[in-house]
């Protein structure tokens, strides 16, 4: 990496930190704009959301009674 690329990376890092600090304040319109930009940049795409669970989404898990019996150690 040559000197120009390094300076560019440092400048981008400083700019990002400045935007993040402004977004945390959330007092002015510019702060709220930076907050929305950062939220959009950090959002996961819906198809790559690691918190989604197909069993829960399709309602295929235990119901409350089955779970209670399982936790008490009773057989079905």
PyMOL Python script that loads the backbone (N, CA, C, O; Angstrom):
from pymol import cmd

cmd.read_pdbstr("""\
ATOM      1  N   UNK A   1       0.850  -1.165   0.000  1.00  0.00           N
ATOM      2  CA  UNK A   1       0.000   0.000   0.000  1.00  0.00           C
ATOM      3  C   UNK A   1       0.901   1.235   0.000  1.00  0.00           C
ATOM      4  O   UNK A   1       1.783   1.379   0.847  1.00  0.00           O
ATOM      5  N   UNK A   2       0.665   2.106  -0.950  1.00  0.00           N
ATOM      6  CA  UNK A   2       1.485   3.311  -1.006  1.00  0.00           C
ATOM      7  C   UNK A   2       0.934   4.388  -0.073  1.00  0.00           C
ATOM      8  O   UNK A   2      -0.115   4.200   0.543  1.00  0.00           O
ATOM      9  N   UNK A   3       1.620   5.484   0.028  1.00  0.00           N
ATOM     10  CA  UNK A   3       1.270   6.544   0.963  1.00  0.00           C
ATOM     11  C   UNK A   3      -0.100   7.160   0.712  1.00  0.00           C
ATOM     12  O   UNK A   3      -0.821   7.484   1.656  1.00  0.00           O
ATOM     13  N   UNK A   4      -0.462   7.323  -0.568  1.00  0.00           N
ATOM     14  CA  UNK A   4      -1.744   7.934  -0.886  1.00  0.00           C
ATOM     15  C   UNK A   4      -2.897   7.044  -0.438  1.00  0.00           C
ATOM     16  O   UNK A   4      -3.865   7.539   0.139  1.00  0.00           O
ATOM     17  N   UNK A   5      -2.812   5.749  -0.689  1.00  0.00           N
ATOM     18  CA  UNK A   5      -3.875   4.825  -0.284  1.00  0.00           C
ATOM     19  C   UNK A   5      -4.007   4.783   1.234  1.00  0.00           C
ATOM     20  O   UNK A   5      -5.117   4.712   1.760  1.00  0.00           O
ATOM     21  N   UNK A   6      -2.894   4.824   1.927  1.00  0.00           N
ATOM     22  CA  UNK A   6      -2.923   4.822   3.387  1.00  0.00           C
ATOM     23  C   UNK A   6      -3.600   6.090   3.922  1.00  0.00           C
ATOM     24  O   UNK A   6      -4.433   6.023   4.826  1.00  0.00           O
ATOM     25  N   UNK A   7      -3.237   7.239   3.358  1.00  0.00           N
ATOM     26  CA  UNK A   7      -3.849   8.499   3.796  1.00  0.00           C
ATOM     27  C   UNK A   7      -5.348   8.504   3.515  1.00  0.00           C
ATOM     28  O   UNK A   7      -6.136   9.027   4.302  1.00  0.00           O
ATOM     29  N   UNK A   8      -5.728   7.916   2.387  1.00  0.00           N
ATOM     30  CA  UNK A   8      -7.145   7.836   2.043  1.00  0.00           C
ATOM     31  C   UNK A   8      -7.900   6.963   3.042  1.00  0.00           C
ATOM     32  O   UNK A   8      -9.008   7.310   3.453  1.00  0.00           O
ATOM     33  N   UNK A   9      -7.311   5.835   3.434  1.00  0.00           N
ATOM     34  CA  UNK A   9      -7.945   4.965   4.434  1.00  0.00           C
ATOM     35  C   UNK A   9      -8.055   5.667   5.784  1.00  0.00           C
ATOM     36  O   UNK A   9      -9.075   5.551   6.463  1.00  0.00           O
ATOM     37  N   UNK A  10      -7.010   6.394   6.174  1.00  0.00           N
ATOM     38  CA  UNK A  10      -7.041   7.127   7.443  1.00  0.00           C
ATOM     39  C   UNK A  10      -8.121   8.193   7.396  1.00  0.00           C
ATOM     40  O   UNK A  10      -8.868   8.358   8.361  1.00  0.00           O
ATOM     41  N   UNK A  11      -8.217   8.921   6.290  1.00  0.00           N
ATOM     42  CA  UNK A  11      -9.226   9.965   6.154  1.00  0.00           C
ATOM     43  C   UNK A  11     -10.628   9.374   6.223  1.00  0.00           C
ATOM     44  O   UNK A  11     -11.503   9.941   6.877  1.00  0.00           O
ATOM     45  N   UNK A  12     -10.855   8.237   5.554  1.00  0.00           N
ATOM     46  CA  UNK A  12     -12.171   7.585   5.594  1.00  0.00           C
ATOM     47  C   UNK A  12     -12.501   7.124   7.009  1.00  0.00           C
ATOM     48  O   UNK A  12     -13.647   7.235   7.445  1.00  0.00           O
ATOM     49  N   UNK A  13     -11.520   6.614   7.722  1.00  0.00           N
ATOM     50  CA  UNK A  13     -11.747   6.175   9.100  1.00  0.00           C
ATOM     51  C   UNK A  13     -12.112   7.349   9.992  1.00  0.00           C
ATOM     52  O   UNK A  13     -13.031   7.252  10.805  1.00  0.00           O
ATOM     53  N   UNK A  14     -11.395   8.460   9.844  1.00  0.00           N
ATOM     54  CA  UNK A  14     -11.697   9.652  10.635  1.00  0.00           C
ATOM     55  C   UNK A  14     -13.087  10.185  10.312  1.00  0.00           C
ATOM     56  O   UNK A  14     -13.826  10.583  11.213  1.00  0.00           O
ATOM     57  N   UNK A  15     -13.444  10.195   9.042  1.00  0.00           N
ATOM     58  CA  UNK A  15     -14.764  10.648   8.631  1.00  0.00           C
ATOM     59  C   UNK A  15     -15.860   9.753   9.210  1.00  0.00           C
ATOM     60  O   UNK A  15     -16.888  10.250   9.671  1.00  0.00           O
ATOM     61  N   UNK A  16     -15.646   8.453   9.188  1.00  0.00           N
ATOM     62  CA  UNK A  16     -16.621   7.516   9.746  1.00  0.00           C
ATOM     63  C   UNK A  16     -16.784   7.725  11.245  1.00  0.00           C
ATOM     64  O   UNK A  16     -17.906   7.715  11.752  1.00  0.00           O
ATOM     65  N   UNK A  17     -15.693   7.910  11.950  1.00  0.00           N
ATOM     66  CA  UNK A  17     -15.772   8.145  13.392  1.00  0.00           C
ATOM     67  C   UNK A  17     -16.483   9.465  13.685  1.00  0.00           C
ATOM     68  O   UNK A  17     -17.248   9.550  14.645  1.00  0.00           O
ATOM     69  N   UNK A  18     -16.244  10.486  12.880  1.00  0.00           N
ATOM     70  CA  UNK A  18     -16.914  11.762  13.067  1.00  0.00           C
ATOM     71  C   UNK A  18     -18.422  11.604  12.841  1.00  0.00           C
ATOM     72  O   UNK A  18     -19.229  12.131  13.606  1.00  0.00           O
ATOM     73  N   UNK A  19     -18.791  10.873  11.784  1.00  0.00           N
ATOM     74  CA  UNK A  19     -20.207  10.640  11.513  1.00  0.00           C
ATOM     75  C   UNK A  19     -20.862   9.850  12.645  1.00  0.00           C
ATOM     76  O   UNK A  19     -21.985  10.155  13.044  1.00  0.00           O
ATOM     77  N   UNK A  20     -20.172   8.847  13.158  1.00  0.00           N
ATOM     78  CA  UNK A  20     -20.730   8.036  14.237  1.00  0.00           C
ATOM     79  C   UNK A  20     -20.910   8.856  15.511  1.00  0.00           C
ATOM     80  O   UNK A  20     -21.910   8.706  16.214  1.00  0.00           O
ATOM     81  N   UNK A  21     -19.955   9.711  15.804  1.00  0.00           N
ATOM     82  CA  UNK A  21     -20.089  10.544  17.006  1.00  0.00           C
ATOM     83  C   UNK A  21     -21.236  11.536  16.846  1.00  0.00           C
ATOM     84  O   UNK A  21     -21.944  11.820  17.812  1.00  0.00           O
ATOM     85  N   UNK A  22     -21.429  12.060  15.654  1.00  0.00           N
ATOM     86  CA  UNK A  22     -22.558  12.955  15.415  1.00  0.00           C
ATOM     87  C   UNK A  22     -23.870  12.191  15.507  1.00  0.00           C
ATOM     88  O   UNK A  22     -24.851  12.712  16.038  1.00  0.00           O
ATOM     89  N   UNK A  23     -23.902  10.966  14.999  1.00  0.00           N
ATOM     90  CA  UNK A  23     -25.127  10.174  15.032  1.00  0.00           C
ATOM     91  C   UNK A  23     -25.516   9.833  16.469  1.00  0.00           C
ATOM     92  O   UNK A  23     -26.705   9.730  16.773  1.00  0.00           O
ATOM     93  N   UNK A  24     -24.541   9.657  17.355  1.00  0.00           N
ATOM     94  CA  UNK A  24     -24.849   9.353  18.752  1.00  0.00           C
ATOM     95  C   UNK A  24     -25.489  10.543  19.450  1.00  0.00           C
ATOM     96  O   UNK A  24     -26.304  10.353  20.353  1.00  0.00           O
ATOM     97  N   UNK A  25     -25.143  11.764  19.060  1.00  0.00           N
ATOM     98  CA  UNK A  25     -25.713  12.948  19.708  1.00  0.00           C
ATOM     99  C   UNK A  25     -27.203  13.043  19.450  1.00  0.00           C
ATOM    100  O   UNK A  25     -27.982  13.280  20.373  1.00  0.00           O
ATOM    101  N   UNK A  26     -27.608  12.859  18.187  1.00  0.00           N
ATOM    102  CA  UNK A  26     -29.013  12.854  17.770  1.00  0.00           C
ATOM    103  C   UNK A  26     -29.743  14.131  18.191  1.00  0.00           C
ATOM    104  O   UNK A  26     -30.879  14.067  18.661  1.00  0.00           O
ATOM    105  N   UNK A  27     -29.099  15.290  18.025  1.00  0.00           N
ATOM    106  CA  UNK A  27     -29.716  16.557  18.406  1.00  0.00           C
ATOM    107  C   UNK A  27     -30.186  17.359  17.195  1.00  0.00           C
ATOM    108  O   UNK A  27     -31.261  17.958  17.233  1.00  0.00           O
ATOM    109  N   UNK A  28     -29.411  17.379  16.142  1.00  0.00           N
ATOM    110  CA  UNK A  28     -29.749  18.212  14.984  1.00  0.00           C
ATOM    111  C   UNK A  28     -30.213  17.333  13.834  1.00  0.00           C
ATOM    112  O   UNK A  28     -30.164  16.106  13.912  1.00  0.00           O
ATOM    113  N   UNK A  29     -30.661  17.976  12.774  1.00  0.00           N
ATOM    114  CA  UNK A  29     -31.109  17.231  11.597  1.00  0.00           C
ATOM    115  C   UNK A  29     -29.944  16.465  10.964  1.00  0.00           C
ATOM    116  O   UNK A  29     -30.124  15.350  10.475  1.00  0.00           O
ATOM    117  N   UNK A  30     -28.751  17.066  10.975  1.00  0.00           N
ATOM    118  CA  UNK A  30     -27.580  16.387  10.426  1.00  0.00           C
ATOM    119  C   UNK A  30     -27.247  15.137  11.242  1.00  0.00           C
ATOM    120  O   UNK A  30     -26.869  14.109  10.680  1.00  0.00           O
ATOM    121  N   UNK A  31     -27.389  15.227  12.576  1.00  0.00           N
ATOM    122  CA  UNK A  31     -27.155  14.063  13.432  1.00  0.00           C
ATOM    123  C   UNK A  31     -28.128  12.941  13.091  1.00  0.00           C
ATOM    124  O   UNK A  31     -27.728  11.782  12.991  1.00  0.00           O
ATOM    125  N   UNK A  32     -29.400  13.280  12.914  1.00  0.00           N
ATOM    126  CA  UNK A  32     -30.405  12.265  12.588  1.00  0.00           C
ATOM    127  C   UNK A  32     -30.158  11.676  11.204  1.00  0.00           C
ATOM    128  O   UNK A  32     -30.387  10.487  10.980  1.00  0.00           O
ATOM    129  N   UNK A  33     -29.691  12.504  10.280  1.00  0.00           N
ATOM    130  CA  UNK A  33     -29.357  11.995   8.949  1.00  0.00           C
ATOM    131  C   UNK A  33     -28.205  10.987   9.027  1.00  0.00           C
ATOM    132  O   UNK A  33     -28.268   9.917   8.421  1.00  0.00           O
ATOM    133  N   UNK A  34     -27.161  11.334   9.771  1.00  0.00           N
ATOM    134  CA  UNK A  34     -26.039  10.406   9.924  1.00  0.00           C
ATOM    135  C   UNK A  34     -26.484   9.114  10.600  1.00  0.00           C
ATOM    136  O   UNK A  34     -26.009   8.032  10.255  1.00  0.00           O
ATOM    137  N   UNK A  35     -27.399   9.231  11.564  1.00  0.00           N
ATOM    138  CA  UNK A  35     -27.913   8.033  12.231  1.00  0.00           C
ATOM    139  C   UNK A  35     -28.610   7.120  11.221  1.00  0.00           C
ATOM    140  O   UNK A  35     -28.402   5.907  11.239  1.00  0.00           O
ATOM    141  N   UNK A  36     -29.429   7.688  10.350  1.00  0.00           N
ATOM    142  CA  UNK A  36     -30.130   6.863   9.361  1.00  0.00           C
ATOM    143  C   UNK A  36     -29.152   6.244   8.362  1.00  0.00           C
ATOM    144  O   UNK A  36     -29.337   5.104   7.935  1.00  0.00           O
ATOM    145  N   UNK A  37     -28.115   6.993   7.990  1.00  0.00           N
ATOM    146  CA  UNK A  37     -27.112   6.451   7.056  1.00  0.00           C
ATOM    147  C   UNK A  37     -26.384   5.271   7.694  1.00  0.00           C
ATOM    148  O   UNK A  37     -26.164   4.248   7.046  1.00  0.00           O
ATOM    149  N   UNK A  38     -26.016   5.414   8.952  1.00  0.00           N
ATOM    150  CA  UNK A  38     -25.295   4.337   9.633  1.00  0.00           C
ATOM    151  C   UNK A  38     -26.201   3.126   9.832  1.00  0.00           C
ATOM    152  O   UNK A  38     -25.757   1.991   9.665  1.00  0.00           O
ATOM    153  N   UNK A  39     -27.467   3.354  10.188  1.00  0.00           N
ATOM    154  CA  UNK A  39     -28.395   2.240  10.360  1.00  0.00           C
ATOM    155  C   UNK A  39     -28.595   1.482   9.057  1.00  0.00           C
ATOM    156  O   UNK A  39     -28.642   0.252   9.059  1.00  0.00           O
ATOM    157  N   UNK A  40     -28.713   2.198   7.947  1.00  0.00           N
ATOM    158  CA  UNK A  40     -28.874   1.539   6.655  1.00  0.00           C
ATOM    159  C   UNK A  40     -27.615   0.763   6.281  1.00  0.00           C
ATOM    160  O   UNK A  40     -27.696  -0.326   5.713  1.00  0.00           O
ATOM    161  N   UNK A  41     -26.462   1.324   6.599  1.00  0.00           N
ATOM    162  CA  UNK A  41     -25.206   0.653   6.261  1.00  0.00           C
ATOM    163  C   UNK A  41     -24.951  -0.592   7.089  1.00  0.00           C
ATOM    164  O   UNK A  41     -24.273  -1.512   6.631  1.00  0.00           O
ATOM    165  N   UNK A  42     -25.484  -0.635   8.306  1.00  0.00           N
ATOM    166  CA  UNK A  42     -25.237  -1.766   9.187  1.00  0.00           C
ATOM    167  C   UNK A  42     -26.336  -2.821   9.121  1.00  0.00           C
ATOM    168  O   UNK A  42     -26.179  -3.895   9.701  1.00  0.00           O
ATOM    169  N   UNK A  43     -27.438  -2.550   8.437  1.00  0.00           N
ATOM    170  CA  UNK A  43     -28.565  -3.480   8.390  1.00  0.00           C
ATOM    171  C   UNK A  43     -28.199  -4.736   7.598  1.00  0.00           C
ATOM    172  O   UNK A  43     -27.526  -4.672   6.569  1.00  0.00           O
ATOM    173  N   UNK A  44     -28.655  -5.863   8.102  1.00  0.00           N
ATOM    174  CA  UNK A  44     -28.435  -7.119   7.397  1.00  0.00           C
ATOM    175  C   UNK A  44     -29.507  -7.304   6.329  1.00  0.00           C
ATOM    176  O   UNK A  44     -30.654  -6.908   6.538  1.00  0.00           O
ATOM    177  N   UNK A  45     -29.160  -7.892   5.198  1.00  0.00           N
ATOM    178  CA  UNK A  45     -30.189  -8.192   4.211  1.00  0.00           C
ATOM    179  C   UNK A  45     -31.135  -9.254   4.781  1.00  0.00           C
ATOM    180  O   UNK A  45     -30.684 -10.136   5.512  1.00  0.00           O
ATOM    181  N   UNK A  46     -32.424  -9.191   4.468  1.00  0.00           N
ATOM    182  CA  UNK A  46     -33.382 -10.123   5.058  1.00  0.00           C
ATOM    183  C   UNK A  46     -33.067 -11.590   4.786  1.00  0.00           C
ATOM    184  O   UNK A  46     -33.354 -12.445   5.623  1.00  0.00           O
ATOM    185  N   UNK A  47     -32.486 -11.891   3.641  1.00  0.00           N
ATOM    186  CA  UNK A  47     -32.185 -13.284   3.337  1.00  0.00           C
ATOM    187  C   UNK A  47     -30.927 -13.775   4.055  1.00  0.00           C
ATOM    188  O   UNK A  47     -30.647 -14.973   4.032  1.00  0.00           O
ATOM    189  N   UNK A  48     -30.164 -12.887   4.691  1.00  0.00           N
ATOM    190  CA  UNK A  48     -28.934 -13.266   5.380  1.00  0.00           C
ATOM    191  C   UNK A  48     -29.031 -12.954   6.878  1.00  0.00           C
ATOM    192  O   UNK A  48     -28.014 -12.696   7.522  1.00  0.00           O
ATOM    193  N   UNK A  49     -30.233 -12.977   7.428  1.00  0.00           N
ATOM    194  CA  UNK A  49     -30.443 -12.657   8.832  1.00  0.00           C
ATOM    195  C   UNK A  49     -30.218 -13.916   9.665  1.00  0.00           C
ATOM    196  O   UNK A  49     -30.998 -14.865   9.578  1.00  0.00           O
ATOM    197  N   UNK A  50     -29.166 -13.929  10.467  1.00  0.00           N
ATOM    198  CA  UNK A  50     -28.833 -15.120  11.235  1.00  0.00           C
ATOM    199  C   UNK A  50     -29.778 -15.326  12.419  1.00  0.00           C
ATOM    200  O   UNK A  50     -29.778 -16.399  13.021  1.00  0.00           O
ATOM    201  N   UNK A  51     -30.576 -14.329  12.759  1.00  0.00           N
ATOM    202  CA  UNK A  51     -31.504 -14.469  13.878  1.00  0.00           C
ATOM    203  C   UNK A  51     -32.831 -15.111  13.479  1.00  0.00           C
ATOM    204  O   UNK A  51     -33.623 -15.476  14.347  1.00  0.00           O
ATOM    205  N   UNK A  52     -33.079 -15.252  12.198  1.00  0.00           N
ATOM    206  CA  UNK A  52     -34.322 -15.876  11.755  1.00  0.00           C
ATOM    207  C   UNK A  52     -34.231 -17.377  11.960  1.00  0.00           C
ATOM    208  O   UNK A  52     -33.183 -17.982  11.730  1.00  0.00           O
ATOM    209  N   UNK A  53     -35.315 -17.965  12.387  1.00  0.00           N
ATOM    210  CA  UNK A  53     -35.371 -19.401  12.618  1.00  0.00           C
ATOM    211  C   UNK A  53     -36.592 -19.945  11.893  1.00  0.00           C
ATOM    212  O   UNK A  53     -37.715 -19.523  12.172  1.00  0.00           O
ATOM    213  N   UNK A  54     -36.389 -20.874  10.968  1.00  0.00           N
ATOM    214  CA  UNK A  54     -37.495 -21.407  10.183  1.00  0.00           C
ATOM    215  C   UNK A  54     -38.520 -22.124  11.049  1.00  0.00           C
ATOM    216  O   UNK A  54     -39.716 -22.071  10.764  1.00  0.00           O
ATOM    217  N   UNK A  55     -38.066 -22.793  12.101  1.00  0.00           N
ATOM    218  CA  UNK A  55     -39.000 -23.512  12.968  1.00  0.00           C
ATOM    219  C   UNK A  55     -39.961 -22.527  13.636  1.00  0.00           C
ATOM    220  O   UNK A  55     -41.157 -22.800  13.737  1.00  0.00           O
ATOM    221  N   UNK A  56     -39.450 -21.401  14.084  1.00  0.00           N
ATOM    222  CA  UNK A  56     -40.310 -20.401  14.734  1.00  0.00           C
ATOM    223  C   UNK A  56     -41.170 -19.681  13.697  1.00  0.00           C
ATOM    224  O   UNK A  56     -42.353 -19.440  13.937  1.00  0.00           O
ATOM    225  N   UNK A  57     -40.597 -19.342  12.563  1.00  0.00           N
ATOM    226  CA  UNK A  57     -41.355 -18.627  11.538  1.00  0.00           C
ATOM    227  C   UNK A  57     -42.513 -19.458  11.010  1.00  0.00           C
ATOM    228  O   UNK A  57     -43.575 -18.914  10.708  1.00  0.00           O
ATOM    229  N   UNK A  58     -42.323 -20.772  10.893  1.00  0.00           N
ATOM    230  CA  UNK A  58     -43.369 -21.646  10.363  1.00  0.00           C
ATOM    231  C   UNK A  58     -44.212 -22.276  11.458  1.00  0.00           C
ATOM    232  O   UNK A  58     -45.065 -23.117  11.173  1.00  0.00           O
ATOM    233  N   UNK A  59     -43.986 -21.879  12.719  1.00  0.00           N
ATOM    234  CA  UNK A  59     -44.749 -22.356  13.868  1.00  0.00           C
ATOM    235  C   UNK A  59     -44.714 -23.887  13.934  1.00  0.00           C
ATOM    236  O   UNK A  59     -45.758 -24.534  14.023  1.00  0.00           O
ATOM    237  N   UNK A  60     -43.514 -24.457  13.890  1.00  0.00           N
ATOM    238  CA  UNK A  60     -43.366 -25.903  13.903  1.00  0.00           C
ATOM    239  C   UNK A  60     -42.805 -26.422  15.226  1.00  0.00           C
ATOM    240  O   UNK A  60     -42.561 -27.621  15.356  1.00  0.00           O
ATOM    241  N   UNK A  61     -42.599 -25.562  16.191  1.00  0.00           N
ATOM    242  CA  UNK A  61     -41.985 -25.980  17.451  1.00  0.00           C
ATOM    243  C   UNK A  61     -42.995 -26.573  18.414  1.00  0.00           C
ATOM    244  O   UNK A  61     -44.125 -26.891  18.042  1.00  0.00           O
ATOM    245  N   UNK A  62     -42.565 -26.716  19.662  1.00  0.00           N
ATOM    246  CA  UNK A  62     -43.437 -27.225  20.712  1.00  0.00           C
ATOM    247  C   UNK A  62     -44.513 -26.207  21.032  1.00  0.00           C
ATOM    248  O   UNK A  62     -44.282 -25.000  20.960  1.00  0.00           O
ATOM    249  N   UNK A  63     -45.712 -26.710  21.393  1.00  0.00           N
ATOM    250  CA  UNK A  63     -46.672 -25.785  21.983  1.00  0.00           C
ATOM    251  C   UNK A  63     -46.387 -25.720  23.485  1.00  0.00           C
ATOM    252  O   UNK A  63     -45.513 -26.433  23.978  1.00  0.00           O
ATOM    253  N   UNK A  64     -47.100 -24.890  24.200  1.00  0.00           N
ATOM    254  CA  UNK A  64     -46.784 -24.649  25.611  1.00  0.00           C
ATOM    255  C   UNK A  64     -46.939 -25.908  26.459  1.00  0.00           C
ATOM    256  O   UNK A  64     -46.119 -26.157  27.343  1.00  0.00           O
ATOM    257  N   UNK A  65     -47.978 -26.706  26.205  1.00  0.00           N
ATOM    258  CA  UNK A  65     -48.204 -27.928  26.992  1.00  0.00           C
ATOM    259  C   UNK A  65     -47.115 -28.968  26.724  1.00  0.00           C
ATOM    260  O   UNK A  65     -46.615 -29.608  27.649  1.00  0.00           O
ATOM    261  N   UNK A  66     -46.753 -29.129  25.448  1.00  0.00           N
ATOM    262  CA  UNK A  66     -45.686 -30.087  25.122  1.00  0.00           C
ATOM    263  C   UNK A  66     -44.374 -29.674  25.757  1.00  0.00           C
ATOM    264  O   UNK A  66     -43.640 -30.524  26.261  1.00  0.00           O
ATOM    265  N   UNK A  67     -44.069 -28.408  25.745  1.00  0.00           N
ATOM    266  CA  UNK A  67     -42.833 -27.916  26.336  1.00  0.00           C
ATOM    267  C   UNK A  67     -42.829 -28.136  27.849  1.00  0.00           C
ATOM    268  O   UNK A  67     -41.809 -28.532  28.413  1.00  0.00           O
ATOM    269  N   UNK A  68     -43.952 -27.885  28.502  1.00  0.00           N
ATOM    270  CA  UNK A  68     -44.038 -28.100  29.951  1.00  0.00           C
ATOM    271  C   UNK A  68     -43.840 -29.577  30.285  1.00  0.00           C
ATOM    272  O   UNK A  68     -43.120 -29.904  31.228  1.00  0.00           O
ATOM    273  N   UNK A  69     -44.465 -30.466  29.527  1.00  0.00           N
ATOM    274  CA  UNK A  69     -44.282 -31.915  29.763  1.00  0.00           C
ATOM    275  C   UNK A  69     -42.833 -32.321  29.537  1.00  0.00           C
ATOM    276  O   UNK A  69     -42.282 -33.109  30.305  1.00  0.00           O
ATOM    277  N   UNK A  70     -42.216 -31.791  28.494  1.00  0.00           N
ATOM    278  CA  UNK A  70     -40.824 -32.114  28.200  1.00  0.00           C
ATOM    279  C   UNK A  70     -39.910 -31.639  29.318  1.00  0.00           C
ATOM    280  O   UNK A  70     -38.993 -32.357  29.717  1.00  0.00           O
ATOM    281  N   UNK A  71     -40.154 -30.431  29.828  1.00  0.00           N
ATOM    282  CA  UNK A  71     -39.324 -29.897  30.899  1.00  0.00           C
ATOM    283  C   UNK A  71     -39.492 -30.651  32.207  1.00  0.00           C
ATOM    284  O   UNK A  71     -38.554 -30.726  33.001  1.00  0.00           O
ATOM    285  N   UNK A  72     -40.676 -31.211  32.443  1.00  0.00           N
ATOM    286  CA  UNK A  72     -40.896 -32.008  33.645  1.00  0.00           C
ATOM    287  C   UNK A  72     -40.363 -33.427  33.486  1.00  0.00           C
ATOM    288  O   UNK A  72     -40.282 -34.170  34.464  1.00  0.00           O
ATOM    289  N   UNK A  73     -39.997 -33.812  32.261  1.00  0.00           N
ATOM    290  CA  UNK A  73     -39.430 -35.140  32.020  1.00  0.00           C
ATOM    291  C   UNK A  73     -40.474 -36.205  31.765  1.00  0.00           C
ATOM    292  O   UNK A  73     -40.167 -37.396  31.808  1.00  0.00           O
ATOM    293  N   UNK A  74     -41.689 -35.800  31.504  1.00  0.00           N
ATOM    294  CA  UNK A  74     -42.751 -36.763  31.226  1.00  0.00           C
ATOM    295  C   UNK A  74     -42.659 -37.215  29.785  1.00  0.00           C
ATOM    296  O   UNK A  74     -42.291 -36.443  28.899  1.00  0.00           O
ATOM    297  N   UNK A  75     -42.997 -38.474  29.559  1.00  0.00           N
ATOM    298  CA  UNK A  75     -42.992 -38.977  28.176  1.00  0.00           C
ATOM    299  C   UNK A  75     -44.314 -38.652  27.515  1.00  0.00           C
ATOM    300  O   UNK A  75     -45.298 -38.338  28.186  1.00  0.00           O
ATOM    301  N   UNK A  76     -44.330 -38.728  26.215  1.00  0.00           N
ATOM    302  CA  UNK A  76     -45.517 -38.339  25.437  1.00  0.00           C
ATOM    303  C   UNK A  76     -46.609 -39.326  25.553  1.00  0.00           C
ATOM    304  O   UNK A  76     -47.672 -39.145  24.960  1.00  0.00           O
TER     305      UNK A  76
END
""", "prot")
cmd.dss("prot")
cmd.show_as("cartoon", "prot")
cmd.util.cbc("prot")
cmd.orient("prot")
